[in-house]
Amino acid sequence: MNQMSPEAHAVSMTKSAAARVQVLAKAEGNESLMLRLAVSGGGCSGFSYGFSLDADQTSDDHVYQFHGVKLVIDEASLDLLKGAEIDYVDDLMAASFRINNPNATSTCGCGTSFSA
């Protein structure tokens, strides 16, 4: 596990996203749950984002802390997420986590898949 200092963050998370993770973790009855972000092959644009709450870390995980919440990203996914910002948006269209990824050359209409 690689614990990252604030100046070494390859990604960022907004206060809105951190607040949503806290609400979800509390609803699960485990306020120490972390948000896991992973990238996998597939989706309509080539890669897709996956979010889950996780209590466990593996040896290839990078762990970041933002606004009292831990974000976990595996080594392989991190290469595709460097410089990305994780946000949570609740608007008329949907309530969801959103990724502002500077590595994405195109994204699908729903924002859950991208190509790099």
Helices and strands as residue ranges (DSSP letters): E 2-3, G 6-8, E 12-13, H 15-27, E 34-41, E 47-54, E 61-66, E 69-74, H 75-81, E 85-90, E 95-100, E 106-107, E 113-115
